[in-house]
Structures are given as C-alpha cells and as structure tokens.
Amino acid sequence: MDPRSLGILVAALGIALVVIGGLISLGPFSWFGRLPGDIRIETGSTRIYIPVTTMLLLSVVLSLLGAIFRRFQ
C-alpha cells in the first residue's frame, strides 16, 4: 500500500469516527452507552463507567459485518 492511499484511508476513517460520534451523542444513537448492564458508578467527583452491554453489542455487530464482508470477497 503506497503512502498516499494509506493517508486517504486514515483521513476517511477519521471523518467516519467524527460522524459516528456525532450520531451517538446527538442523534438517533443517543441510547448507545446507556444500555441495561452498563455499569456506572458516580460518587462525588469520581465517575467510573464500564460499558459491558454496549461493548458486547458492538462486538456482535462488528463480527457479523466482518463475516458478511469476508463472504463477499
């Protein structure tokens, strides 16, 4: 892979992450990260957040997408 195409790939991934972040925080995916099973501990000025269910869901979705893309290559 030449450096130019790698640069374009990194830039595209960065833009995609910004768009996904905006959708998660403002749009239709605002529930993402607030699922039952996600652990939140807030005491005083300390906040601990462990997104167990969210990461399991994300893992399943990414595994399915990977399997689909591998099948069509």
N, C-alpha and C positions, 0 to 999 in steps of 0.2 A: 504494500500500500504506500503510495507516494505521500509526502508531507502535505501537499495541497488538499488531497481528498480526506486525509486524517483531520486537517483543520476544519474543513467543511462539516465533517461528521461531528466533531466536538461542538462546533457552533450550533448545529441543528439540535443536538441533544440538550444543550444549554437552553435554547429557546423553548424546546418541548417541556423541560423541567419548570421554567417560569410559567408557561401556560397552565400546566397541571397544578402547580402551586396556587395560581390564581383561582382555578376552578375549585380546588379543595377549600380554600379559605373564604371565598366569596359566593361561589355559585352552587350548582346542584349537588356538589360533593361535600357540603359543609358538615355532613354527618360523619365523614371519614375521620377516624381518630377518636370518635366518641361512641364507639360500639359497646354493648354489654360485654364484659370480660376484659376491657381495657382498664388497667389499674391506675388510679390517680390518688396521690397522697399529697394533701396540702395542709401544712401546719406553719402558721406564722409567715415567715419569709422563705420557707423551704417548699419547693414543689418537686415532686417525683412523679414521673409519668412513664408507664410501661405499657405500650400498645400491643398487648398479646393477641387479641382477637383481630385487630386491624392487620397485623403482620401475617397472621395465618391466612386471612382472606387474600391479601396481596400475594402471598406465596402461591396459593392455589390458582389465582388468576394468571400470574406470570408463567406458572408451569403449564397451564392449558394453552396459553398463547405460544409458548415455546414448542409444545408438541404440535400445534397446528402449523406453525411456520416450518418445522422440520419435515412435516409430512408433505408440504407443497414445494419443497426444494428439489 
